[in-house]
Amino acid sequence: MTNALDFTDKTVIITGAASGIGRATARLLADNGAKIVIGDVDDQANETVDLITHGGGTAQFVKTDVTSAADVQNLVQTAVDTHGRIDVAFNNAGILPPVARFVDQTEKDFDKTIAVDLKGVFLSLKYEIEAMLKTGGGAIINTASVAGLIADPDMAPYVAAKHGVVGLTRSAAYDHGKDGIRVNALAPGLVETGMTEVWRKDPEKWDAVTSNNFLNKAASPEEIAGMVLFLASDLAGFATGGVYPVDGGQTAR
């Protein structure tokens, strides 16, 4: 197990790697030898590819809307056509709905959040698993959230979607463990990313959200990426169907 974190010759699909957790994870896995295939709607993912390739790694960007079955199939097929197989997938693409009380949430925002944050994970899992079944297995990590374990205020669509991601994770792990496919979920707490920038600009709000955890701070994207690296590795070979909080103790209260 001394080389358990060596991903040389392994192919990794990452959705939502234009910035934040996805970018940090792509760079960390590439630094450990993985060939990275990024699926994202944001052309800023090209910057992630440049960061990896300028560092001597291998990466490509396939523009992908995770709510589109055709786009997700194309992402997976491109990875297989280019590298022969998929060994790891990190389904990380997601959005936040507008912050509003339950009664003030709109149907439009609910549908959009569910489409990206839940349907996107379903489609990604479906086509990644189909590919892995042909090559003997692999590891998949889905980004849920502490909102998949507890309720966050004024974010009902997101809470519903992330609880759904937990359910999809457990179901996929149950159905395909015998096929050599491990499926786990992360439940990050507050992370300093573009999605949380609006809170960071409000000192009062930022103090409130950072006080939710024992460390009284937000995580860096790199601190979340480390857990993805572990769950993707052979060190986590008996871990499947799990949901792993990386939340500074927020859900331990």
Residue, then its C-alpha position, 0 to 999 in steps of 0.5 A: m500500500t506504499n504507492a496507494l496514492d499513486f494514480t499514474d495511468k489512471t483516468v479521472i473524470i471530474t465535473g465542475a472543475a472550472s474553479g473551487i473544489g473541482r479545480a483543487t481536486a483536479r490539480l491534486l490528482a494530476d500531481n499524483g499522476a492521474k489523467i484528468v478529463i473535466g466536464d463543465v459548462d464554464d469555459q474557465a475550465n480551460e484555465t484548470v487544464d492549463l494549470i495542470t498541463h503547465g505542471g507536466g500533467t495530462a488534462q482535457f476539457v469537454k464542455t458538458d451540461v450535466t443536466s443533458a444525458a447526451d452531454v454526459q454520455n459524450l463526456v464519458q465516451t471522450a474519456v474512454d476513447t482518449h484513455g481507454r477506461i475510467d478509473v475514478a469519477f468525481n461528480n462535483a458540479g453544482i449550483l446554489p439557489p437564491v437564499a429565500r425562505f421555503v415559502d418564497q422559493t420559486e418553482k423555477d429555482f427549485d427545478k433548476t437546482i434539482a436538475v443540476d445538483l441531483k439529476g446531474v449526479f444521476l446522469s453522471l453515475k449512470y454513464e460512468i458506471e456503464a463504462m466501469l462495468k466494462t473494465g472491472g470497476g472503479a471509484i466514484i465520489n459525489t459531492a453532497s453537502v452538510a445540507g445532505l445531512i441536516a437542513d440549512p436555512d433558506m435553501a430548501p431546493y439545495v437541501a432537497a437535492k443534496h439529500g437526494v445525492v446521498g440517496l443516489t450514492r447509497s443506491a449505486a453503492y448497493d447495486h454495484g458493489k459486487d461489480g467492483i465499483r465503490v461509490n461514496a459521497l462527501a458532505p463539505g461544510l463551508v468552503e471558500t469558493g466562488m459560490t460562497e463569495v457573496w457571504r464572505k463579502d458580508p462580515e456579519k454573515w461570514d461570522a455567522v456561517t463560520s461559527n457553525n463549526f468547531l474550527n470557526k473558519a471555512a475550509s479551503p478547496e484543497e482541504i476537501a480535495g484531500m478527502v477525494l484523493f483518499l476515497a479514490s485511492d486503494l487506501a479506501g478500498f473497503a469504503t463504499g456507500g458512505v457519506y463523509p462530512v468534511d465540515g469542521g465538526q458542524t454536524a457533530r453537535 
